[in-house]
Amino acid sequence: MSISEDSILKFTRGHRLQHDRVRDVWLIQAPEKAFIADPIAAAILQLVDSDQPLGVLIDTLAKTYQAPREIIAADVQTLLASLIEQKVLGA
């Protein structure tokens, strides 16, 4: 599945992002397992499920981190495409 900047992504059923306060890490909770999200992935995934199209999320991240939009867009799309392939996210 290809994603465009108009795509609105959501966590699929049974998946969610949760902050573990004890370990101070972000986790992607999945049925019977959990993945630790690195700080960059966590920053991106905190914006998912906001009913905002991907382009708006990329704009927000580029502004927040004062980074070139095209670099942010490439990194975000790579991460999200991987999570879609793993069925963690869907459009």
N, CA, C and O of each residue as an XYZ file, in Angstrom:
364
protein
N       0.842     -1.187      0.000
C       0.000      0.000      0.000
C       0.880      1.241      0.000
O       1.776      1.374      0.833
N       0.628      2.131     -0.920
C       1.370      3.387     -0.921
C       0.560      4.421     -0.143
O      -0.670      4.388     -0.107
N       1.288      5.325      0.468
C       0.608      6.372      1.221
C       0.929      7.709      0.575
O       2.043      7.943      0.107
N      -0.058      8.565      0.561
C       0.131      9.902      0.013
C       0.009     10.906      1.155
O      -0.356     10.549      2.276
N       0.311     12.131      0.861
C       0.215     13.165      1.893
C      -1.238     13.476      2.253
O      -1.497     14.195      3.218
N      -2.179     12.944      1.488
C      -3.599     13.103      1.810
C      -4.101     11.979      2.713
O      -5.212     12.061      3.238
N      -3.293     10.926      2.899
C      -3.700      9.781      3.713
C      -3.861     10.183      5.174
O      -3.069     10.953      5.718
N      -4.894      9.646      5.787
C      -5.109      9.815      7.225
C      -4.902      8.430      7.830
O      -5.651      7.496      7.542
N      -3.881      8.310      8.666
C      -3.511      7.013      9.215
C      -4.054      6.829     10.619
O      -4.205      7.786     11.378
N      -4.341      5.595     10.942
C      -4.844      5.216     12.257
C      -4.133      3.943     12.694
O      -3.673      3.164     11.860
N      -4.045      3.738     13.991
C      -3.573      2.454     14.480
C      -4.661      1.423     14.178
O      -5.851      1.704     14.320
N      -4.244      0.238     13.765
C      -5.209     -0.817     13.487
C      -5.731     -1.382     14.809
O      -5.177     -1.129     15.878
N      -6.785     -2.136     14.703
C      -7.428     -2.706     15.889
C      -6.407     -3.490     16.712
O      -5.678     -4.331     16.185
N      -6.369     -3.204     17.997
C      -5.478     -3.894     18.910
C      -4.113     -3.234     19.069
O      -3.312     -3.673     19.894
N      -3.837     -2.199     18.300
C      -2.560     -1.508     18.376
C      -2.770     -0.091     18.898
O      -3.765      0.561     18.581
N      -1.821      0.373     19.699
C      -1.892      1.747     20.197
C      -0.520      2.171     20.698
O       0.341      1.337     20.978
N      -0.334      3.448     20.802
C       0.893      4.010     21.344
C       0.633      4.358     22.798
O      -0.379      4.977     23.131
N       1.558      3.954     23.661
C       1.377      4.218     25.087
C       2.720      4.578     25.707
O       3.746      3.981     25.381
N       2.702      5.550     26.595
C       3.930      5.948     27.296
C       4.056      5.133     28.578
O       3.139      5.112     29.399
N       5.190      4.466     28.748
C       5.496      3.718     29.972
C       6.246      4.685     30.886
O       7.431      4.951     30.684
N       5.553      5.199     31.878
C       6.135      6.195     32.769
C       7.274      5.629     33.613
O       8.222      6.347     33.930
N       7.191      4.366     33.977
C       8.226      3.757     34.813
C       9.559      3.729     34.073
O      10.590      4.104     34.633
N       9.541      3.287     32.819
C      10.772      3.193     32.024
C      11.032      4.446     31.188
O      12.095      4.586     30.583
N      10.057      5.352     31.160
C      10.111      6.569     30.357
C      10.410      6.271     28.890
O      11.305      6.860     28.284
N       9.627      5.331     28.335
C       9.729      4.990     26.919
C       8.327      4.917     26.331
O       7.350      4.688     27.045
N       8.242      5.115     25.024
C       6.984      4.955     24.306
C       6.935      3.542     23.745
O       7.921      3.044     23.201
N       5.790      2.908     23.880
C       5.588      1.547     23.397
C       4.459      1.498     22.383
O       3.450      2.190     22.523
N       4.639      0.685     21.377
C       3.530      0.347     20.491
C       2.959     -0.942     21.051
O       3.575     -2.002     20.946
N       1.789     -0.846     21.641
C       1.123     -2.008     22.219
C       0.418     -2.780     21.119
O      -0.285     -2.202     20.290
N       0.610     -4.075     21.121
C      -0.031     -4.960     20.157
C      -0.518     -6.182     20.914
O      -0.058     -6.447     22.024
N      -1.447     -6.930     20.324
C      -1.920     -8.131     21.017
C      -0.761     -9.046     21.396
O      -0.030     -9.535     20.534
N      -0.607     -9.268     22.691
C       0.381    -10.187     23.262
C       1.835     -9.799     22.998
O       2.728    -10.636     23.132
N       2.086     -8.545     22.624
C       3.462     -8.092     22.450
C       3.497     -6.575     22.505
O       2.464     -5.908     22.439
N       4.701     -6.048     22.627
C       4.896     -4.598     22.619
C       6.227     -4.303     21.958
O       7.180     -5.073     22.077
N       6.281     -3.181     21.262
C       7.500     -2.727     20.611
C       7.904     -1.412     21.243
O       7.052     -0.555     21.478
N       9.178     -1.233     21.522
C       9.652      0.054     22.016
C       9.862      0.957     20.806
O      10.557      0.591     19.857
N       9.261      2.125     20.852
C       9.415      3.110     19.776
C      10.577      4.027     20.138
O      10.610      4.597     21.229
N      11.524      4.166     19.224
C      12.627      5.098     19.499
C      12.059      6.519     19.546
O      10.926      6.740     19.118
N      12.821      7.476     20.054
C      12.287      8.837     20.218
C      11.748      9.462     18.928
O      10.750     10.183     18.962
N      12.397      9.194     17.796
C      11.919      9.758     16.531
C      10.592      9.123     16.136
O       9.655      9.826     15.756
N      10.508      7.804     16.223
C       9.252      7.116     15.899
C       8.142      7.574     16.838
O       7.009      7.785     16.405
N       8.458      7.727     18.111
C       7.446      8.162     19.081
C       6.916      9.551     18.733
O       5.714      9.797     18.832
N       7.808     10.464     18.324
C       7.376     11.819     17.956
C       6.429     11.776     16.769
O       5.447     12.517     16.725
N       6.722     10.908     15.805
C       5.862     10.767     14.631
C       4.534     10.129     15.019
O       3.469     10.620     14.646
N       4.601      9.039     15.766
C       3.390      8.279     16.082
C       2.453      9.017     17.035
O       1.256      8.733     17.058
N       2.968      9.941     17.806
C       2.096     10.732     18.665
C       1.152     11.607     17.851
O       0.113     12.034     18.353
N       1.508     11.875     16.596
C       0.659     12.694     15.733
C      -0.342     11.864     14.931
O      -1.283     12.407     14.353
N      -0.134     10.541     14.898
C      -1.062      9.656     14.184
C      -2.360      9.564     14.994
O      -2.341      9.782     16.205
N      -3.448      9.256     14.364
C      -4.768      9.174     14.998
C      -5.343     10.554     15.314
O      -6.240     10.681     16.146
N      -4.825     11.583     14.649
C      -5.302     12.933     14.937
C      -6.312     13.434     13.904
O      -6.735     14.589     13.956
N      -6.697     12.570     12.971
C      -7.594     12.939     11.872
C      -6.978     13.993     10.955
O      -7.691     14.644     10.192
N      -5.666     14.162     11.027
C      -4.957     15.087     10.150
C      -4.303     14.295      9.021
O      -3.774     13.211      9.265
N      -4.327     14.802      7.807
C      -3.641     14.104      6.718
C      -2.125     14.081      6.955
O      -1.579     14.923      7.669
N      -1.477     13.121      6.352
C      -0.039     12.933      6.507
C       0.738     14.208      6.207
O       1.709     14.508      6.901
N       0.339     14.955      5.203
C       1.029     16.200      4.855
C       1.070     17.187      6.006
O       2.078     17.862      6.211
N      -0.014     17.276      6.757
C      -0.061     18.182      7.916
C       0.881     17.684      9.003
O       1.551     18.485      9.655
N       0.942     16.366      9.205
C       1.847     15.805     10.206
C       3.301     16.117      9.833
O       4.107     16.473     10.693
N       3.624     15.979      8.547
C       4.981     16.267      8.077
C       5.298     17.752      8.288
O       6.386     18.092      8.752
N       4.358     18.629      7.952
C       4.565     20.064      8.164
C       4.818     20.367      9.640
O       5.699     21.159      9.972
N       4.048     19.740     10.516
C       4.198     19.948     11.958
C       5.582     19.518     12.427
O       6.242     20.238     13.175
N       6.019     18.341     11.984
C       7.334     17.849     12.387
C       8.466     18.719     11.828
O       9.440     18.993     12.529
N       8.343     19.148     10.583
C       9.375     19.997      9.979
C       9.505     21.317     10.747
O      10.608     21.818     10.963
N       8.365     21.865     11.151
C       8.383     23.118     11.911
C       8.943     22.885     13.317
O       9.782     23.652     13.790
N       8.478     21.830     13.978
C       8.919     21.534     15.342
C      10.424     21.315     15.414
O      11.091     21.833     16.310
N      10.957     20.544     14.464
C      12.375     20.182     14.499
C      13.242     21.056     13.592
O      14.442     20.820     13.451
N      12.626     22.057     12.984
C      13.334     22.997     12.120
C      14.253     22.262     11.141
O      15.437     22.574     11.013
N      13.672     21.287     10.461
C      14.402     20.464      9.499
C      13.774     20.626      8.123
O      12.598     20.973      8.017
N      14.546     20.377      7.066
C      13.992     20.477      5.715
C      12.806     19.529      5.534
O      12.878     18.349      5.875
N      11.732     20.063      5.001
C      10.496     19.291      4.857
C      10.697     18.018      4.052
O      10.139     16.977      4.400
N      11.494     18.081      2.969
C      11.656     16.896      2.115
C      12.383     15.763      2.846
O      12.112     14.591      2.587
N      13.298     16.100      3.749
C      13.986     15.061      4.533
C      13.016     14.456      5.543
O      12.949     13.236      5.695
N      12.268     15.312      6.227
C      11.258     14.829      7.183
C      10.246     13.938      6.462
O       9.905     12.862      6.954
N       9.769     14.377      5.305
C       8.760     13.615      4.556
C       9.277     12.225      4.199
O       8.560     11.236      4.355
N      10.506     12.146      3.726
C      11.070     10.843      3.343
C      11.179      9.916      4.549
O      10.818      8.742      4.464
N      11.675     10.436      5.669
C      11.827      9.614      6.874
C      10.478      9.159      7.419
O      10.314      7.997      7.793
N       9.511     10.076      7.463
C       8.177      9.754      7.977
C       7.508      8.701      7.097
O       6.943      7.734      7.607
N       7.568      8.883      5.796
C       6.914      7.927      4.900
C       7.563      6.553      4.971
O       6.871      5.540      4.873
N       8.875      6.501      5.141
C       9.559      5.207      5.283
C       9.081      4.481      6.538
O       8.742      3.298      6.490
N       9.056      5.201      7.661
C       8.610      4.594      8.918
C       7.160      4.132      8.819
O       6.840      2.996      9.168
N       6.289      5.012      8.344
C       4.869      4.680      8.310
C       4.567      3.555      7.318
O       3.706      2.715      7.581
N       5.263      3.533      6.188
C       5.073      2.438      5.229
C       5.452      1.106      5.858
O       4.779      0.100      5.631
N       6.519      1.089      6.642
C       6.934     -0.132      7.338
C       5.865     -0.581      8.338
O       5.558     -1.769      8.433
N       5.305      0.368      9.076
C       4.271      0.024     10.061
C       2.969     -0.407      9.385
O       2.230     -1.227      9.930
N       2.686      0.137      8.214
C       1.507     -0.314      7.450
C       1.730     -1.737      6.989
O       0.823     -2.564      7.068
N       2.930     -2.034      6.506
C       3.265     -3.382      6.049
C       3.138     -4.394      7.185
O       2.736     -5.536      6.960
N       3.478     -3.979      8.396
C       3.369     -4.841      9.585
C       1.955     -4.855     10.162
O       1.687     -5.522     11.162
N       1.056     -4.107      9.515
C      -0.352     -4.009      9.922
C      -0.552     -3.357     11.294
O      -1.535     -3.623     11.987
N       0.399     -2.502     11.668
C       0.259     -1.716     12.891
C      -0.592     -0.477     12.608
O      -1.371     -0.038     13.453
N      -0.427      0.081     11.396
C      -1.190      1.253     10.960
C      -1.983      0.919      9.713
O      -1.636      0.010      8.959
N      -3.036      1.659      9.513
C      -3.838      1.545      8.294
C      -4.377      2.918      7.925
O      -4.420      3.835      8.745
N      -4.787      3.032      6.668
C      -5.334      4.311      6.209
C      -6.847      4.263      6.247
O      -7.505      5.243      5.898
